[in-house]
Amino acid sequence: MLRIADVEVIGAARSRPANDLRAAAGILGIASPAVVTAGLPRIPAMAFVHLRTHSEYSVVDGSLRIDDAIARARADAQPALAITDLGNLFGAVKFYGGCLRAGIKPIVGVDVWMEPLQAHGKGGNGGGNGGGGADKQPSRLLLLVQDAQGYLNINQLLALARTTNAQRAQAWVKWDWREQHGEGLIALSGADGGAIGQALLAGDDERASALAQRLAALFTHRFYIELQRAGLPGNEAHVRAEKPRPDTAQGSLF
């Protein structure tokens, strides 16, 4: 199970180089990389935490105001809250500061567009990135920042996507970039919008298994199969298709 305690508050890490901490802390508006966790609540083992939250900064895919989300989380005594806008970190500074002032642990993340695997080789094999099928549409992958290095890496992924791989008015992350910039990031599979979910909904269990194994290898002990039951089209079909298998037991279902 994903433990929120494994996600550091940027600026509180002690094992990262000082320059990395200063860079990440400076971007988020933290005065210094000193410990900022004082006063934040101790998180119970089974506390509920929103890990997929699109705010007003998702533009066409969200309308929730950050201040309202933080206020509601505080009213519900939620110990932590994530922001995972679609393809950007525009609201990260406002969210981070607001959470700290409210005594809530901030978790910064992004819901990224992943480039269709067919773009990486003949037959859509993705150069070994997946099974024998091919994606016709981009898929989604949720990335959560675990530490200061992860924050730097997620910025690098978004910068590369926006400057070198903007497609259909979307910034697509290439699969091989994650091998270079995956440290310090926790990955959630994207549920029915992710590559694994899309393969399952297409009835291609073999390809779904191959994708799950590859993601689990790239994000060692930091990859989780994601299930959603939000009443949206495709949610229930994906939940029914996602059955326990030895090759996907490496991730937790939630």
Phi, psi and chi 1 to 4 in degrees:
 res  aa     phi    psi   chi1   chi2   chi3   chi4
   1 MET       -  140.8  178.2  175.1  -70.4      -
   2 LEU   -68.8  122.9  174.9   56.4      -      -
   3 ARG  -100.8  124.2  -60.3 -174.5  -52.3  163.8
   4 ILE   -64.2  -24.6  -57.1  -54.6      -      -
   5 ALA   -63.6  -19.7      -      -      -      -
   6 ASP   -77.5  -11.8  -69.5  -22.0      -      -
   7 VAL   -95.0  116.8 -179.7      -      -      -
   8 GLU   -80.2  150.0  -61.5  172.6   -0.7      -
   9 VAL   -80.2  122.4  174.7      -      -      -
  10 ILE   -57.5  129.4  -62.2  174.2      -      -
  11 GLY   106.4  -14.1      -      -      -      -
  12 ALA  -101.9  -11.1      -      -      -      -
  13 ALA   -68.4  141.8      -      -      -      -
  14 ARG  -110.9  -10.1  -63.4  176.6  175.3   80.8
  15 SER   -97.8   -2.1   59.8      -      -      -
  16 ARG   -95.4  152.0  -64.4  -68.4  173.9 -173.3
  17 PRO   -56.8  146.7  -23.4   33.0      -      -
  18 ALA   -61.4  -37.5      -      -      -      -
  19 ASN   -66.5  -36.4   58.1  -28.7      -      -
  20 ASP   -63.7  -42.6  -76.3   -5.9      -      -
  21 LEU   -64.1  -43.6  -74.5  177.1      -      -
  22 ARG   -64.2  -38.9  -68.0 -168.5 -171.8   97.2
  23 ALA   -63.4  -50.1      -      -      -      -
  24 ALA   -66.4  -43.1      -      -      -      -
  25 ALA   -65.2  -39.1      -      -      -      -
  26 GLY   -65.1  -40.6      -      -      -      -
  27 ILE   -62.4  -37.6  -67.8  169.7      -      -
  28 LEU   -85.6    1.9  -73.8  178.0      -      -
  29 GLY    82.5   19.1      -      -      -      -
  30 ILE   -84.6  132.3  -58.1  170.8      -      -
  31 ALA   -60.9  -39.1      -      -      -      -
  32 SER  -153.5  159.9   71.2      -      -      -
  33 PRO   -79.6   29.4   29.3  -35.4      -      -
  34 ALA   -72.9  165.7      -      -      -      -
  35 VAL   -61.4  127.5  175.3      -      -      -
  36 VAL  -116.8    9.8  -64.6      -      -      -
  37 THR   -84.8   -7.2   53.4      -      -      -
  38 ALA   -59.2  131.4      -      -      -      -
  39 GLY    90.5  -12.7      -      -      -      -
  40 LEU   -75.6  147.5  -65.1 -177.4      -      -
  41 PRO   -68.7  149.7   27.3  -35.7      -      -
  42 ARG   -75.4  130.0 -175.7  179.3 -177.4   85.4
  43 ILE   -92.5  117.2  -60.4  177.2      -      -
  44 PRO   -61.9  155.4  -19.1   31.4      -      -
  45 ALA   -59.3  -35.6      -      -      -      -
  46 MET  -111.6   23.8  -65.1  -58.3  -69.2      -
  47 ALA   -65.3  144.8      -      -      -      -
  48 PHE   -84.8  132.1  175.0   79.6      -      -
  49 VAL  -137.5  130.3  173.9      -      -      -
  50 HIS   -73.2  119.3  -78.8  -70.6      -      -
  51 LEU  -106.8   -8.3  -65.8  180.0      -      -
  52 ARG  -129.2  102.3  174.2 -179.0  -75.3  -84.0
  53 THR  -135.4  115.3  -51.9      -      -      -
  54 HIS   -96.3  126.7  -76.6 -169.8      -      -
  55 SER  -103.2 -171.6   78.1      -      -      -
  56 GLU   -58.7  -20.6   58.7 -159.7  -69.0      -
  57 TYR   -79.3   -6.0  -70.7   94.3      -      -
  58 SER   -80.0   -6.7  -73.8      -      -      -
  59 VAL    59.4  -90.1 -170.8      -      -      -
  60 VAL   -81.9   -3.4  -61.1      -      -      -
  61 ASP  -129.5   24.4 -156.0   54.5      -      -
  62 GLY  -177.1  148.9      -      -      -      -
  63 SER  -135.7    1.4   60.2      -      -      -
  64 LEU   -69.4  128.1  177.5   65.1      -      -
  65 ARG   -82.3  137.4  -64.5 -170.3  178.2  -82.4
  66 ILE   -59.1  -45.1  -71.8  176.2      -      -
  67 ASP   -60.0  -38.9  -69.4  -18.7      -      -
  68 ASP   -67.0  -39.7  -67.5  -17.3      -      -
  69 ALA   -64.3  -43.0      -      -      -      -
  70 ILE   -65.5  -43.5  -66.1  172.9      -      -
  71 ALA   -61.9  -41.4      -      -      -      -
  72 ARG   -67.5  -40.6 -174.9   57.6 -177.4  -92.5
  73 ALA   -62.7  -40.3      -      -      -      -
  74 ARG   -66.9  -41.6 -176.8  174.5 -176.4  177.6
  75 ALA   -63.0  -33.0      -      -      -      -
  76 ASP   -87.7    3.6  -70.3  -15.5      -      -
  77 ALA    60.0   34.1      -      -      -      -
  78 GLN   -76.8  129.9  -64.3  177.1   26.0      -
  79 PRO   -76.7  -19.8   28.9  -35.5      -      -
  80 ALA  -149.3  163.8      -      -      -      -
  81 LEU  -154.3  140.6  180.0   65.3      -      -
  82 ALA  -109.9  149.9      -      -      -      -
  83 ILE  -117.9  127.5 -175.3  173.4      -      -
  84 THR  -138.4   64.5   55.3      -      -      -
  85 ASP   -66.2  159.5  -80.3  -44.7      -      -
  86 LEU   -78.8  104.6 -175.9   57.9      -      -
  87 GLY    74.4   14.5      -      -      -      -
  88 ASN  -156.7  164.2   72.9   74.4      -      -
  89 LEU  -118.3   27.1  -75.1  167.7      -      -
  90 PHE   -60.2  -31.6  -60.7  155.4      -      -
  91 GLY   -95.8    6.0      -      -      -      -
  92 ALA   -63.5  -43.4      -      -      -      -
  93 VAL   -64.6  -48.5  173.1      -      -      -
  94 LYS   -61.1  -44.2  179.7  178.1 -178.6  179.3
  95 PHE   -64.3  -46.1  169.6   78.8      -      -
  96 TYR   -60.8  -50.3 -165.2   91.3      -      -
  97 GLY   -64.8  -40.1      -      -      -      -
  98 GLY   -63.6  -40.6      -      -      -      -
  99 CYS   -65.0  -44.5  -80.7      -      -      -
 100 LEU   -61.8  -41.0  -68.4 -176.7      -      -
 101 ARG   -66.3  -28.9  -72.4 -170.1  -66.2  -88.0
 102 ALA   -89.3   -2.0      -      -      -      -
 103 GLY    75.2   27.7      -      -      -      -
 104 ILE  -113.6  138.5  -64.4  170.5      -      -
 105 LYS   -73.1  118.8 -176.9  172.5 -173.6  175.7
 106 PRO   -84.7  135.2   29.6  -30.3      -      -
 107 ILE  -121.2  115.9  -58.4  171.8      -      -
 108 VAL   -93.8  134.8  176.1      -      -      -
 109 GLY  -155.4  178.0      -      -      -      -
 110 VAL  -144.6  139.3  177.5      -      -      -
 111 ASP   -92.7  104.1 -167.8    2.6      -      -
 112 VAL   -98.9  151.7  -60.8      -      -      -
 113 TRP   -86.2  125.9  -71.0  106.1      -      -
 114 MET   -99.0  134.3  -62.5  -58.8  -59.6      -
 115 GLU   -60.4  140.8 -173.9  176.0   60.0      -
 116 PRO   -55.4  137.6  -24.6   34.4      -      -
 117 LEU   -64.3  -24.3  -73.9  172.4      -      -
 118 GLN   -63.4  -17.3   63.6 -177.7    2.6      -
 119 ALA   -75.8   -4.4      -      -      -      -
 120 HIS  -112.2   16.9  -70.1  -77.6      -      -
 121 GLY   160.0  168.5      -      -      -      -
 122 LYS   -64.6  141.0  -64.6 -179.1  179.5  179.4
 123 GLY    70.8    9.2      -      -      -      -
 124 GLY    69.2   21.9      -      -      -      -
 125 ASN   -73.2  -12.4 -166.7   34.0      -      -
 126 GLY    66.3   25.9      -      -      -      -
 127 GLY    58.6   34.6      -      -      -      -
 128 GLY    92.6    6.7      -      -      -      -
 129 ASN   -78.8  -18.3  -74.9  -43.7      -      -
 130 GLY  -150.1 -154.1      -      -      -      -
 131 GLY   -89.8 -150.4      -      -      -      -
 132 GLY   -86.6   -6.2      -      -      -      -
 133 GLY   -88.2 -171.6      -      -      -      -
 134 ALA  -141.7  143.3      -      -      -      -
 135 ASP   -81.2  133.9  -70.6  -22.4      -      -
 136 LYS   -94.6  -22.1  -64.6 -179.1  179.8  179.1
 137 GLN  -125.3  155.6  -60.3  -66.8  -27.9      -
 138 PRO   -65.5  152.5   25.1  -35.0      -      -
 139 SER  -112.7  174.4   58.6      -      -      -
 140 ARG  -114.3  146.8  -55.4  -89.9  -84.7  -89.5
 141 LEU  -142.1  128.0 -172.5   70.1      -      -
 142 LEU   -93.6  124.1 -164.2   74.6      -      -
 143 LEU  -114.7  127.2  -61.4  175.7      -      -
 144 LEU  -111.4  135.8  -60.2  174.8      -      -
 145 VAL   -76.3  122.3  172.3      -      -      -
 146 GLN   -92.9  -32.7 -172.6  175.7   21.2      -
 147 ASP  -157.5 -174.0   53.3   31.7      -      -
 148 ALA   -60.9  -41.0      -      -      -      -
 149 GLN   -63.8  -37.0 -175.2   59.6   51.5      -
 150 GLY   -63.4  -37.0      -      -      -      -
 151 TYR   -64.8  -41.8 -176.8   74.5      -      -
 152 LEU   -64.6  -39.9  -61.8  177.1      -      -
 153 ASN   -69.0  -38.9  -80.9  -26.8      -      -
 154 ILE   -67.9  -33.4 -152.9  168.2      -      -
 155 ASN   -65.5  -39.3  -86.2  -79.9      -      -
 156 GLN   -65.2  -42.3 -177.3   67.7   14.7      -
 157 LEU   -61.7  -44.8  -72.5  170.5      -      -
 158 LEU   -67.1  -38.7  -68.0  175.3      -      -
 159 ALA   -64.5  -44.2      -      -      -      -
 160 LEU   -62.1  -43.2  -75.5  169.6      -      -
 161 ALA   -63.0  -43.9      -      -      -      -
 162 ARG   -74.0  -32.1  -72.4 -162.5  172.4  -86.6
 163 THR   -94.1  -20.7   58.4      -      -      -
 164 THR  -127.1  -11.0   68.4      -      -      -
 165 ASN  -145.8   44.5 -157.9   30.8      -      -
 166 ALA   -80.7  121.4      -      -      -      -
 167 GLN  -134.5  137.8  -52.8  -75.8  -16.9      -
 168 ARG    52.3   39.5  -53.6  178.5 -164.8  174.1
 169 ALA    63.9   19.6      -      -      -      -
 170 GLN  -125.8  148.2  -60.1  165.0  -12.9      -
 171 ALA   -96.2  111.5      -      -      -      -
 172 TRP   -95.0  132.2  -68.7   -5.7      -      -
 173 VAL   -87.9  130.0  172.9      -      -      -
 174 LYS   -79.8  145.2  -67.1 -173.1  177.5 -177.5
 175 TRP   -61.5  -39.2  -74.7   72.0      -      -
 176 ASP   -72.5  -17.2   55.7   -0.6      -      -
 177 TRP   -64.1  -30.0  -68.7  -12.4      -      -
 178 ARG   -64.6  -28.1  -61.0  161.2  -47.9  151.9
 179 GLU   -66.7  -32.4  -61.3 -180.0   10.6      -
 180 GLN   -87.7  -27.9  -53.6  167.9   43.4      -
 181 HIS  -129.8   40.4  -54.1  -66.9      -      -
 182 GLY  -102.9   -9.4      -      -      -      -
 183 GLU   -65.2  139.8 -176.7 -177.6   -7.8      -
 184 GLY    77.4   12.8      -      -      -      -
 185 LEU  -119.6  141.1  -64.8  173.4      -      -
 186 ILE  -103.9  133.4  -65.6  170.5      -      -
 187 ALA  -113.1  132.5      -      -      -      -
 188 LEU  -111.4  139.7  -80.7   60.5      -      -
 189 SER   -66.5  -13.0   66.8      -      -      -
 190 GLY    92.3    4.8      -      -      -      -
 191 ALA    53.6 -138.3      -      -      -      -
 192 ASP   -72.2  -11.9   50.7  -74.8      -      -
 193 GLY   -90.7   -7.7      -      -      -      -
 194 GLY   -85.0  169.2      -      -      -      -
 195 ALA   -62.0  -38.9      -      -      -      -
 196 ILE   -65.7  -46.8  -63.3  171.1      -      -
 197 GLY   -61.6  -39.7      -      -      -      -
 198 GLN   -63.8  -40.4  -70.3  177.3   -5.3      -
 199 ALA   -65.4  -41.5      -      -      -      -
 200 LEU   -63.3  -43.6  -73.1  171.4      -      -
 201 LEU   -66.5  -24.6  -69.8  174.6      -      -
 202 ALA   -85.5   -0.7      -      -      -      -
 203 GLY    80.2   14.4      -      -      -      -
 204 ASP  -100.5   78.0 -165.9  -18.3      -      -
 205 ASP   -63.8  -35.8  -75.7    7.4      -      -
 206 GLU   -63.3  -43.7 -178.6  179.3   -5.9      -
 207 ARG   -68.6  -38.6 -176.6  160.5  171.7  -92.5
 208 ALA   -60.5  -41.6      -      -      -      -
 209 SER   -64.7  -41.1  -65.2      -      -      -
 210 ALA   -64.3  -41.3      -      -      -      -
 211 LEU   -65.8  -41.3  -73.6  164.0      -      -
 212 ALA   -62.4  -42.2      -      -      -      -
 213 GLN   -65.0  -39.4  -70.5 -179.4   39.6      -
 214 ARG   -67.2  -44.1  178.4  161.8 -179.5   79.4
 215 LEU   -64.6  -39.4  -75.0  165.6      -      -
 216 ALA   -64.7  -32.6      -      -      -      -
 217 ALA   -74.2  -36.8      -      -      -      -
 218 LEU   -71.8  -38.8  -74.2  170.5      -      -
 219 PHE  -113.2   72.7  -62.0   95.7      -      -
 220 THR   -59.6  121.9  -53.1      -      -      -
 221 HIS    59.2   17.2  -56.5  -55.6      -      -
 222 ARG  -133.7   20.1  -67.1  173.4  -71.8  122.2
 223 PHE  -118.4  134.6  170.4   63.2      -      -
 224 TYR  -134.1  133.2  -64.1   82.1      -      -
 225 ILE   -72.2  130.6  -62.6  -67.4      -      -
 226 GLU  -110.7  127.9 -179.3 -178.9    6.4      -
 227 LEU  -115.7  141.2  -60.7 -179.4      -      -
 228 GLN  -125.8  138.1  -67.7 -179.5    9.3      -
 229 ARG  -131.7   76.6  -89.0 -177.2  166.8  156.0
 230 ALA  -112.8   12.2      -      -      -      -
 231 GLY    76.6   14.6      -      -      -      -
 232 LEU   -91.6  153.1  -61.1  173.9      -      -
 233 PRO   -56.5  132.1  -24.1   34.3      -      -
 234 GLY    96.0  -19.9      -      -      -      -
 235 ASN   -59.4  -54.7  -77.5  175.6      -      -
 236 GLU   -68.5  -38.2  -73.5  -57.2  -44.4      -
 237 ALA   -61.7  -38.6      -      -      -      -
 238 HIS   -69.9  -40.9  172.6 -116.1      -      -
 239 VAL   -60.7  -41.5  170.3      -      -      -
 240 ARG   -69.1  -34.6  -70.1 -167.5  -64.1  -90.1
 241 ALA   -74.7  -29.0      -      -      -      -
 242 GLU   -83.0   97.1 -178.1   61.8   68.3      -
 243 LYS  -110.2  151.5   48.9 -172.8  178.3  -66.8
 244 PRO   -59.2  129.2  -23.5   34.4      -      -
 245 ARG  -138.8  149.4  -66.9 -173.7  -60.3  -90.6
 246 PRO   -55.2  -35.5  -25.3   34.7      -      -
 247 ASP   -77.7  -12.8   51.6   15.7      -      -
 248 THR  -111.7    5.9   59.0      -      -      -
 249 ALA   -70.7   -8.2      -      -      -      -
 250 GLN   -70.3  -19.4  -56.7  162.6   68.9      -
 251 GLY  -111.8  156.7      -      -      -      -
 252 SER   -92.4  146.5  -63.0      -      -      -
 253 LEU   -98.1  131.6  -53.4 -179.3      -      -
 254 PHE  -151.1      -   60.7   93.6      -      -
